[in-house]
Amino acid sequence: MTIQRGAQVYGGAATLEWDLGNGTARGEPPAPYSGRGFYRAGAGGRAEWKGSLRVPILGGAPLRLTGPAFEVRMDSAVG
């Protein structure tokens, strides 16, 4: 059995700011999310993703969405 839960919102362009040249980004999505996430490209391909970003989960405490348990990267695409 698999139980999956998710949250998805449209936040507009102001909720995500990035600088590809510096390898940084900041995300602050609207409710039901709370807090902010900060991305920084790291040496050796290991990026840093930290902050207070959380999302509520049915029947539980808000889930933290940042920290070393997450593997993150920033890509650019031309389309």
C-alpha distances in whole Angstrom, upper triangle without the diagonal:
4,7,10,13,17,20,23,27,30,32,35,37,38,35,35,38,38,41,40,44,43,39,38,36,36,33,33,31,31,29,27,27,30,32,33,31,34,34,36,37,37,39,38,35,33,33,33,31,32,32,31,28,26,23,22,19,18,18,19,22,23,21,24,24,27,28,28,24,24,26,28,30,33,34,36,36,39,38
4,6,10,13,17,19,23,26,29,32,33,35,31,31,34,35,37,37,40,39,36,35,33,32,29,29,27,28,26,23,23,26,28,29,28,30,30,33,33,34,36,35,32,30,30,30,27,28,29,28,25,22,20,19,16,15,16,17,20,20,18,21,20,23,25,25,21,21,22,24,27,29,30,33,33,36,35
4,7,10,14,17,20,24,26,29,31,32,29,29,32,33,36,36,39,38,35,33,31,30,27,27,24,25,23,20,20,23,25,27,26,29,29,32,33,34,36,35,32,30,29,29,26,27,27,25,22,19,17,16,12,12,13,14,17,17,15,18,18,22,23,24,21,20,22,24,27,29,30,32,32,35,35
4,7,10,13,17,20,23,26,28,29,25,25,29,29,33,32,36,35,32,30,28,26,23,23,21,21,20,17,17,20,23,23,23,26,26,29,30,31,34,33,30,28,27,26,23,24,24,23,20,17,14,14,11,11,13,14,16,15,14,16,16,19,21,22,19,18,20,21,24,25,26,29,29,32,31
4,7,10,14,17,20,23,25,26,22,23,26,28,31,31,35,34,30,29,26,24,21,20,18,18,16,13,14,17,20,21,20,24,24,28,29,30,33,33,30,28,26,25,22,22,22,20,17,14,11,10,7,8,11,12,13,12,11,14,14,17,20,22,19,18,20,20,23,25,26,28,28,31,31
4,7,10,14,16,19,21,22,19,19,23,24,28,28,32,31,28,26,23,21,18,17,14,15,13,11,11,15,17,18,18,21,22,25,26,28,32,32,28,26,24,23,20,20,20,18,15,12,9,9,8,10,13,13,14,12,11,13,12,16,19,21,18,16,18,18,21,22,23,25,25,28,28
4,7,11,12,16,18,19,16,17,20,22,26,26,30,29,26,24,21,19,15,14,11,11,10,8,8,12,15,16,16,19,20,24,26,28,31,32,28,27,24,23,19,19,18,17,13,11,8,9,9,11,14,14,14,12,11,13,12,15,19,21,19,17,19,19,21,21,22,24,25,27,27
4,7,9,13,15,16,13,14,18,20,24,24,28,28,25,23,19,17,14,13,10,10,10,9,9,13,15,15,16,19,20,23,25,28,31,31,28,26,24,23,19,20,19,18,14,13,10,12,12,14,18,18,18,15,14,15,13,16,20,22,21,18,19,18,20,19,20,22,22,24,24
4,6,9,12,13,11,12,16,19,22,24,27,27,24,22,18,16,13,11,8,7,8,8,9,12,14,15,15,18,20,23,25,28,32,33,29,28,25,24,20,20,19,18,14,13,11,13,15,17,20,20,19,16,16,17,15,18,21,24,23,20,21,20,21,20,21,21,22,24,23
4,6,9,11,9,11,15,17,21,22,26,26,23,21,18,16,12,11,8,8,10,11,11,14,16,15,16,19,20,23,25,28,32,33,29,28,25,24,21,22,20,19,16,16,14,17,18,20,24,24,23,20,19,20,17,20,23,26,25,22,23,21,21,19,20,20,20,22,21
4,7,7,6,8,12,15,18,20,24,23,22,19,15,13,10,9,6,6,9,11,10,12,14,13,14,16,18,21,24,27,30,32,28,27,24,23,20,20,18,17,14,15,14,17,19,22,25,24,23,19,19,19,17,19,22,25,25,22,23,20,20,19,20,20,20,22,22
4,6,6,8,11,14,17,19,22,22,21,19,15,13,11,10,9,9,13,15,14,16,16,15,16,18,19,22,24,27,31,32,29,28,25,24,21,22,20,20,17,18,18,21,23,25,29,28,27,23,23,22,20,21,24,27,27,24,24,21,21,18,19,18,19,20,20
4,5,6,8,10,14,16,19,19,18,16,13,12,10,10,10,12,15,17,16,17,17,15,15,16,17,19,21,25,28,30,27,26,23,22,20,21,20,20,17,19,20,23,25,28,31,30,28,25,24,23,20,21,24,26,27,23,23,20,19,16,17,16,17,18,18
4,6,7,10,14,16,19,19,18,15,12,10,9,8,9,10,14,16,15,15,14,13,14,14,16,19,21,25,28,30,27,26,23,21,19,19,18,18,16,18,19,22,25,28,31,29,27,23,23,22,19,20,23,26,26,23,24,21,20,17,19,18,20,21,22
4,7,10,14,16,19,19,17,14,11,8,6,5,5,8,11,13,11,12,11,9,11,12,14,17,19,23,26,28,25,24,20,19,16,16,15,15,12,15,15,18,21,24,27,26,24,20,19,18,16,16,19,22,23,20,21,18,18,16,18,18,19,21,22
4,7,10,13,16,15,14,11,7,6,4,6,8,11,14,16,13,14,13,10,10,10,11,14,16,19,23,25,22,21,17,16,14,15,14,15,13,15,16,20,23,26,29,27,25,21,20,18,15,15,18,20,21,18,18,15,14,12,14,14,16,18,19
4,7,10,13,12,11,9,6,5,7,9,11,14,18,19,17,16,15,11,11,10,10,12,14,18,21,23,21,20,17,16,14,15,15,16,15,18,20,23,26,29,32,30,28,24,23,20,17,17,19,21,23,19,19,16,15,12,14,13,16,18,20
4,6,9,9,8,6,4,6,9,12,14,17,21,22,19,19,17,13,12,10,9,10,11,15,18,20,18,18,14,14,13,15,15,18,16,20,21,25,28,31,34,31,29,26,24,21,18,17,19,20,22,19,18,14,12,9,11,11,14,16,18
4,5,6,6,5,6,9,12,15,18,21,24,26,23,22,20,16,14,12,10,10,11,14,17,19,17,17,14,15,15,17,18,20,19,23,25,29,31,34,37,35,32,29,27,24,21,19,20,21,23,20,19,15,13,10,11,11,14,16,19
4,6,5,7,8,12,14,18,20,23,26,27,24,25,22,19,16,14,11,10,9,13,15,17,14,16,13,15,15,18,19,22,21,24,26,30,32,35,38,36,34,30,28,25,22,20,21,21,23,20,18,14,11,8,8,8,11,13,16
4,6,8,11,14,17,20,23,26,30,31,28,27,25,21,19,16,13,11,10,13,15,17,15,17,14,16,17,19,21,24,24,27,29,33,35,39,41,39,37,33,31,28,24,22,23,23,25,22,20,17,14,11,11,11,14,16,19
4,6,9,12,16,19,22,25,28,29,26,25,23,19,16,13,11,8,8,11,13,15,14,15,12,13,15,17,18,22,22,25,28,31,34,37,39,37,34,31,29,25,23,20,20,20,23,21,19,16,13,11,13,13,17,19,22
4,7,11,14,17,20,23,26,27,24,23,21,17,14,11,8,6,5,8,11,13,11,12,9,10,12,14,16,20,19,23,25,29,31,34,36,34,32,28,26,23,19,17,17,17,20,17,15,12,9,7,10,11,15,17,20
4,7,10,14,17,20,23,24,21,20,17,13,11,8,5,5,6,10,13,16,13,13,10,9,10,12,13,16,16,20,22,26,28,32,34,31,29,25,23,20,17,15,15,16,19,16,15,12,10,8,11,12,16,19,22
4,7,10,13,16,19,20,17,17,14,10,8,6,5,7,9,13,16,18,16,15,11,10,9,11,12,14,13,17,19,23,25,29,31,29,26,23,21,18,15,13,15,16,18,15,15,11,10,8,11,12,16,18,21
4,7,10,13,16,17,14,13,11,7,6,5,6,9,12,15,19,21,19,17,13,12,10,10,9,11,11,14,16,20,23,26,29,26,24,20,18,16,13,12,14,16,18,16,16,13,13,11,14,15,18,21,23
4,6,10,13,14,11,10,9,6,5,7,8,12,15,18,21,23,20,19,15,13,11,11,10,10,8,11,13,17,20,23,26,23,21,17,16,14,11,11,14,17,18,15,16,13,14,12,15,16,19,21,23
4,7,10,11,8,8,6,5,7,9,12,15,18,21,25,27,24,22,18,16,13,12,10,10,8,10,12,15,18,21,24,22,19,16,15,14,12,12,15,19,19,17,19,16,17,16,19,20,22,24,25
4,7,8,6,7,8,8,9,12,14,18,21,24,27,29,26,24,20,19,15,15,13,12,9,10,10,13,16,19,22,20,18,15,14,14,12,13,17,20,20,18,19,17,18,17,19,20,22,24,25
4,6,6,7,9,10,12,15,18,22,24,27,31,33,29,28,24,22,19,18,15,13,11,11,10,12,16,18,21,20,18,15,15,15,14,16,20,23,23,21,23,21,22,21,23,24,25,27,27
3,4,6,10,12,14,18,20,24,27,29,33,34,31,29,26,24,20,19,16,14,11,10,8,10,13,15,17,17,15,12,14,14,14,17,20,24,23,21,24,22,24,23,25,26,28,30,30
4,7,10,13,15,18,21,24,27,29,33,34,31,29,26,24,20,19,16,14,11,9,6,7,10,12,15,14,13,10,11,13,13,16,19,23,22,20,23,22,24,24,26,27,28,31,31
4,7,9,11,15,17,21,23,26,29,31,28,25,22,20,16,15,13,10,7,6,5,7,10,13,16,14,13,9,10,10,10,12,16,19,19,17,20,18,21,21,23,25,26,29,29
4,7,10,13,16,20,23,25,29,30,28,25,22,19,16,14,11,8,6,5,6,9,12,15,17,15,13,9,10,10,10,12,15,19,19,18,20,19,21,21,24,26,28,31,31
4,7,10,14,17,20,22,26,28,26,23,20,17,13,11,7,5,4,6,9,12,15,18,20,18,15,11,11,10,10,10,13,17,18,17,19,18,20,20,23,25,27,30,31
4,7,10,13,17,19,23,25,22,20,16,14,10,8,6,5,5,8,11,14,17,21,23,20,17,14,13,11,9,9,12,15,17,15,17,15,17,16,20,21,24,27,28
4,7,10,13,16,19,21,19,16,13,10,7,6,5,6,5,9,12,16,18,22,24,21,18,15,13,10,8,7,9,12,14,12,13,11,13,13,17,19,21,25,26
4,7,10,13,16,19,16,14,10,8,6,5,6,9,9,13,16,19,22,25,27,24,22,18,16,13,11,8,10,12,14,12,13,11,12,12,15,17,21,24,26
4,7,9,13,15,13,11,7,6,5,7,9,12,12,15,18,21,23,27,29,26,24,21,18,15,12,9,10,11,14,11,11,8,8,8,12,14,18,21,23
4,6,10,12,11,9,6,5,7,9,11,15,15,19,21,25,27,31,32,30,27,24,21,18,15,12,12,12,15,13,12,9,9,9,12,15,18,22,24
4,7,9,7,7,4,6,9,12,15,18,18,21,24,27,29,33,35,32,30,26,24,20,17,14,14,13,16,13,11,9,7,8,11,13,17,20,23
4,6,6,5,4,6,10,13,16,20,20,23,26,29,30,34,36,33,30,28,25,21,19,15,14,12,15,14,12,10,10,11,14,17,20,23,26
4,5,6,7,10,13,16,19,23,23,26,29,32,34,37,39,36,33,31,28,24,22,19,17,15,17,16,14,13,12,14,16,19,22,25,28
4,6,9,12,15,18,22,25,25,28,30,33,34,38,39,36,34,32,28,25,23,20,18,15,17,16,13,13,12,14,16,19,22,25,28
4,6,10,13,16,20,23,23,25,27,30,31,35,36,34,32,29,26,23,20,17,16,14,15,14,11,10,9,11,12,15,18,22,24
4,7,10,13,17,20,20,22,24,28,28,32,33,31,29,26,23,20,17,14,12,10,12,11,8,8,8,11,14,17,20,24,26
4,7,10,13,17,17,19,22,25,26,30,32,29,27,24,21,17,15,12,11,9,12,10,8,6,6,9,12,15,19,22,25
4,6,10,13,14,17,20,23,24,28,30,26,24,21,18,15,13,9,8,7,10,9,9,8,9,11,15,18,21,24,27
4,7,10,10,13,16,19,21,25,26,23,21,18,15,12,9,6,6,7,9,7,8,7,9,11,15,18,21,24,26
4,7,8,11,15,18,20,24,25,22,19,16,14,10,9,5,5,8,10,9,11,10,13,14,18,21,24,27,29
4,6,9,13,16,18,22,23,20,17,14,13,9,8,6,7,11,13,12,14,13,16,17,20,23,26,29,31
4,6,10,13,16,19,20,17,14,11,10,7,8,7,9,13,14,14,16,16,18,19,23,25,28,31,32
4,7,11,13,17,19,16,13,10,9,6,6,6,10,13,14,12,15,14,17,17,21,23,25,28,29
4,7,10,13,15,12,10,6,5,4,5,8,11,15,14,13,16,16,19,20,23,25,27,30,31
4,7,10,12,10,9,5,5,7,7,11,14,17,16,15,18,18,20,21,24,26,28,31,31
4,7,9,7,6,4,6,9,11,14,17,20,18,18,21,21,24,25,27,29,31,34,34
4,6,5,6,6,7,10,12,15,18,21,18,18,21,22,25,26,28,31,32,35,35
4,6,8,9,10,14,16,19,22,24,22,21,24,25,28,30,32,34,35,38,37
4,7,9,11,15,17,21,23,25,22,23,26,27,30,32,34,37,38,41,41
4,7,8,12,14,17,19,22,19,20,24,25,28,30,33,35,36,40,40
4,6,9,12,15,17,20,18,19,22,23,27,28,31,34,36,39,39
4,7,9,12,14,18,16,16,20,20,24,25,28,30,32,35,36
4,6,9,12,14,13,13,16,17,20,22,25,28,29,33,33
4,6,8,11,10,10,14,15,18,20,23,26,28,31,32
4,7,10,9,8,11,11,14,16,19,22,24,28,28
4,7,8,7,10,10,13,15,18,21,24,27,29
4,6,6,9,10,13,16,19,22,25,29,31
4,5,7,9,13,16,19,23,25,29,31
4,7,10,13,17,20,23,26,29,31
4,6,10,13,16,20,22,26,27
4,7,11,13,17,19,23,25
4,7,10,14,16,20,22
4,6,10,13,17,19
4,7,10,14,16
4,7,10,13
4,7,10
4,6
4
